[in-house]
Structures are given as C-alpha cells and as structure tokens.
Amino acid sequence: MKKRDIKDFSRQELEAWLKEHKIAPYRAGQIFKWVYIRQADSFEEMTDLGKELRALLVKYLTINRLEKANVEISSDGTRKYLFRLSDGEFTETVLIPGKARKTLCISSQVGCAQGCKFCLTAQGGFKRNLTAGEIVDQVRDVLHDLPRAEGAADTEKTFQNIVFMGMGEPLANLPRVLTALSIITDGDYGLRFSSRRVTLSTCGIVGRLPELGEKSPVNLAVSLNATDNKTRSFLMPINDTYPIETLIEALRTYPLSQREKITIEYILMSEINDTDADAARLIKLLLPLQVKINLIPFNEHEGSPFKRPTDDVVDHFLQLLHNAGYTAIVRKSMGQDISAACGQLRANQIKERTED
C-alpha cells in the first residue's frame, strides 16, 4: 500500500479522512499545527495525540520533505532552490529579497505545456503537475531552511510574500493549487500567510478564472505581453484559444474589492512589443479594468532570439503609462549572477544528467 503525503490534504479533507476512521475531526487542526507551524517531520512527535491515532497516521500517511538538489545564492541575496522530487523530476523555487519584504516564487508544475516562446521553462516541455503537497512543500521547506532570527516572534516569517510565478501554469493545475492555497492561507492551523500577500500569475486560461475568483481571494496577475492578437498569439499560443478581447472581458468581470487591482505583467522585448504604438494600445486596452502594471525587461538567456530593450526604451515606455494615469513599475531582474531565468537551473541539471 502506497502511503499518501499528509500535505496533499486540505484541512477539510483531513477532517473527512479522520471521520472515516472514527476519529474526531477536530484532530485535523492539531495535526496541521504540528506539520505547518511546528514543522514536525514525524507523527511520533505529535505528543498531544493518542498512541492509537499516531499509529493510524504512520500506517497510512507520510510527512515528506523535498530534496535540495542544488541551491544557488546571488550576490544580491537571491536564493534559488532546485528541488528533486520523489520520481526524480525537478522543480524550482526562488527567494527574492526586497527593500522591506522578501518574496518566495514557487512552481505549480514540472515544466509547462503553454509553449510561450520567450519562456525557458516551456523549452523543456511539460512533465507533470505538482501535487498539492509538493506545492506546499516549497513554502514549508524554505521556511524550515531559513529559521527565524533568535528572539523573533512566532508569527514573524523569513519571507512575507508568495507568488505563483515559477515553473508551470497554475490554472492548468487548479484543483491542487486551490488545495495548496487553502493550506498556505490557513491563518489558524496552516502556514498562516495573508491572502493579500499571495499572488497567482496566469497566462490567461479564461475558462478557469471564475473558479479561482470564487474559491480563493488571493491576488491575480496576468501575463499579457502584447496588445494585438497577432503578436500575442506568436508569443503565447494560449491566445489562439482565448484572444485578447475574451481575456479582457473575463478580467473586467473578475471579482475584486473596490481597492483591489489585477496586476498586468508585460515583458518588454526589443522590437517586438516596446514601441510607442504598443504603449498607446496598452493604455486603451486596459481602460475598463482595475489594474496596476509590471513592466519586465526581458531576461535574456542562451538560445533565445529575443532581446532586452535598452534602459532608455524601458524608461520611456514606463513614462507613457504614468502620463496616462496608470500605476506602473519596472520589475528589476534579480539573481543575474546565478541561473536567473525561470527554468534555467532545472535545464542545467537535465543537461548535466544527459551528458553524464
């Protein structure tokens, strides 16, 4: 009998599982606290549970951790983890320093099936979805790897923000992502991150947006990257299924509070989408929406035909958005002295394994 990782359960699912085994559902909260707050690695540590319950948990469940295959640390403090999964596949997680807060960028799949031409992850193809436990493990294990400073309060985190912007398309793995989100944002028994500090980035799988908006209050970011369908379809095949007009309408009706904004991610690529005309179309396109804009100068990597615009072009594009009244920033690329591009650390590992 193959044991199941307990981190694949939402708290409600664990309550139901315990009930099936004649155990009071409230025990799920106790177990969650041990796994996520106290970072227990075994059921034997859970001393406020009876021996029979601990034996039951040992019989059917496990508490796994990811294997750190590689960790690269940049001079700017960026820390990039390559995790080896139980089946030998690899996924990436990146801890990014900021002026006031650190951000953990996590993955939702091994590889990606969306085929975006500018993305290094896409070049490696799609292998499989991550389980809910493997998604949660990235947060739990990095918290464990970077313990709080001596004397820090129990509620103090070594990083404060979480973004689903790593390998994979989160909406293509939505059921497991939703389970992981419920654990990450469980303020009583789980990892206790505020939903306001968690952002999910999508290429725009419009058919999954209503379920995300209904079931999770986390922030939404959308990778747009072009202002006309010809260019966006060239860059992002998903646009053939959900063209820009369809995507914008879905974002217009996405549930938001009065103060919430959707983040529009726009990767600037030289002579592809960085002209004054592109900026003018972007300004008009986003008028119906509550948005803020992240401009991301393309992070060049070996084998890519795309180039980063000059700083003058980036600054000019940003100024045009500001002049039109938009909240917009240029997102600085971090970790330039390590394997910075998303998917690069995994690609290097696969290349080394193939050459061996």
N, C-alpha and C positions, 0 to 999 in steps of 0.2 A: 504494500500500500504506500503510495507516494504521499508524503505529508505536505500540507498546504502552509505557505507562509502566512502568519497571522496578519501581516501588514497588507494582505490582499483584501481583508475585510474592512468595510466601513464599520463604525460603532454599531449602527442599527443591524447590520448583517451579523456581527459577532453576537449581539443580543439574541437574535433569532437562532443562531447556531447553538448557543448555550441553552436556550429554552428547549430545543430539540433533544438535548442531552440531560434534561431535567435539572438544569442549573439556573438559579435566579438571574434574570437578565441584568440586574444592576452590577453584577460582577464584571461585565464588559468594561465599565468605567474604570474599575480598579486595575484591570489588565492593561487597558490603554495607558493609564498613568505610568505603569511600570515600563511599558515599551517606549513611550514617546517622551515622557517628562523625566523619568529616572534612567532612561537609556539601558534598560535591562537586556542582557544577552541570553538569559535562560529563564525558564519558568520556575526553576528551583529557587531563584532569588525572590520570588513573589511571596514573601512570608506571611502576608495577611490573607492568603488563600489557603484553604484546607489542602491536606496532602492528596486526597482523592481528586480534587479539581486539578491540582498541579499534574498529577499522573495522567489525567484525561488529556490535558493540553499537550503534554510531552508525547502522548501516543499519536495524536492526530495532527499537531501543528509544529511549526518551527519559528524561530526568530532569526532570520538571515541578515547578514551584512554583505555589502558589495565588496569585491576585492579591488584594492587600489593597484592597477597595473602600472600606472605612471602618474606623477604629479609634476607639473612644470610651474615654476614661480617666476614671475616677471619682476623686473627692477621697479615697476610702478605698483607692485603689490598684488597684481592679478595672479590668481592661483587656479590652474587648470587641471582638473582631475580626469583621468581616463580610467573608467571602471570596467573590469572584466566581469561579465555576467555568468550565471551558473552553466549556461550552454556554450560558453566560450566566445560569445559575441561581446562587442564593446559599445559603451556609450560614454558621452562626455558631460561634464558639469563644470561650470566656471564661476569662481567667486571674484566679483569685480568691486574694487574699492571705489568709494565716492568721497566727496568733500565732507559730508556729515554721516552718511549711511552706506553700508555695504549691501550689495545685491548678489543673490545666487541665481545664476541662469541654469535651468535644468532642462533635460530632454524628455520627450514623451515616446520616442520610437528609436529603434536601431535602424539608422539610415532614414530615408524619406522617399515616398513614391510620387511626390508632386512634380519633380522634374524641373524646378526653376533653374534657368540657365546660368545664373550668377552664383549659385549656391554650391559650395564644395561638398556638402553632405549629400546633395542629390546625385553627384557624380558617382558616389559609391553604391547607389541603388538602395532599395528597401529590403530589409531582412525580416523584421517583425515588430509588432507593438511591444512596448514595455508593459509589464504587469503594473497594477496599482502599487504593489509593494516595491517594485523597482523604481517607480517614480518617487514615492515617499522616501525610499532609502537614500536618495541623493541628498535630500534635506536633512534627514535624521543623521546620516553618516558624516556629513560635513560639519554639522553641529557638534558631533562627537569628536571629530578630528581637531576642531578648534575650540577647546574648552574656554569658558568664560574666565576673565581675569579674577585673580584671587580677591575675595570680598565682594564680587559683583552680586547683585540681586538675582534671585531665582528667575525673575521674569526677563532679565536682560539677555539679549541674543547677541551672538557674534556677528550676525548679519540681520538686516531688518526687512529687506525686500526680496521677493521671489518672482522671477519672470520665467514663463514657459516660452523661451526663445532659443532653446538649444536644438539638438537634433530632432527632426520629425515634425509632423503637423498635428498639433494637439486635438483638433476637431476630428481627425481621422481615427483617433483612439479615444473618443469621447467618453464611453462608459467607464473606462479605467481612470481617465483623467478626472472625471467627476468624483469617483471614489477617493482618489488621492487628494483632491481639493477639499473634500469634506474632512479628511484627517488633518491636513495642513492648517485649516482654518478653525478646527475644533478648539475653542477657547478654554474649555473646561478639562478635557482629557487628552487632547491630541497635541499637535506641535504648536498650537497657540499663536499663529500668525494672523494678524488682522486681514480680512478680505480686501481692505483698502490698500494693503501692501503687496498684494498678489496680482500679477498681470498675465493674461494669456494672449499670445500672439498667434494669429492665423493668417494664412494666405487668402482666405475668403471662401471657405466652404459654406455657402449661404444656407444650404439645407440643414445644417447643424446649429446655426446661430440661435434659432428660437429656443431649442432645448438648453443650450448653455445659459441664455439670458433668464430662463425660467428657473433653472436648478442651482445656479451659482452666482453670487453677487460680486465676483472678482472683476477687476478691470479688464477691458478689452482693448487689444491693439490689433491693427490690420495692416498687413504688408501690401501696400498699393503699388508703388514703384513706377507707375506710368499713368498718363492722363488720357490716352486714347486706346481703343481696343486692339488695334494692330500691334502697337508696341508692347502692350501688356501681355497679349497672347504670345508674342515672340519670347518675352522674358519668362512668363508664368503660364504654363498650359492650362491651369485651372480656369483662366479667363475664357477659354472656349466653352466651358460649361456654365460659368457664372460671369457674364460680361460686366463691365464696369457699371452700367446702368442698373443691373439687377443687384449688384453688391451695394451700391449707394442707397438704393431703396430699402434694402434689408437693414442697413445701418441707421437709416432715418427712423425706422420703427423699433430699433433695439431698445429695450427698457433701460432708461437712465434716470437718475435723480436730477434735480434742477442743476446741481453743481457738478455732476459727473461729466466727463468728456471721454470720448473714444480717442485713442492715440493712433494717428495715421503715420505709418513708417514708410519713408520714401528714401530708397537707396539711390544716391546720386551717382550716375555713371557717365563718364565723359562722352559727349556727342551721341548719347542715347536718350537722356531724359533731363538734361540740365540747362536747357535754353530758357530765354525769357518767355517764349511761347508756351513751354511746358509749365512754367510758373503761373502764367495767366490762366491756363486751362485748369490747373490745380486749384487756384483761388476760386474760380467759378464753380468747379465741381463740388467743392466741399461746403458751399454756402448753406445747403439745407441741414447740415449736421452740427452737433456739438462736438468739436474736435480740438485737439492740440496736435502739432506736427513735429515728428522727429526726423530731421534730415540726417542721413547716414552716408557719409562719403564712402564709396566702395572700398572694401578691404581687399586689396589685390593679393592673389595667390597664384602659384605656379600653374601654368596651363590655361588660365582664364584669358579670354580675349578682351575682357572689359577692363577699363582703366579708371582710376580715381580722378575726378576733376581737380583743377588747381584750387588752392585756397581762395583766390580771388573770385572764382566762379561760385564756389560754395557760399562765400560771404554775400555775394550779390543776390543769389537765389534766396537766401535767408532774409535779406533786407526787403525784397519784393513781398515776401509773405508778411513780414512785420508791417510794411506800409499798408497792406490790405486789412490789417487788424487781427491777424491770426497770432495765437500763441505758438511759437516755433523755436526749436533749439537745434543745434548741431550736436549729434551724439558722437562724442570722442571715442575713437577706437583705442582699446586698452590691450596690453599684453603684446605689443608689437615685436618684442624681442624673444617671444616664445611662439608656439604653434597657435597663432591668434585666430585664424579663420575657423568658423564653426565646422567641425568635422575633420579638421586637419590632423589633430592628434590621433584620431581613430584611423585616418587614412595612412598616416606614417606607420602605425602599428601593423596594419594589414599588409603594407608594402614590405616591412621587415620580415613578417611571418612568411610571406610569399617567397622572398628572396632566400630565406633560410631553407 
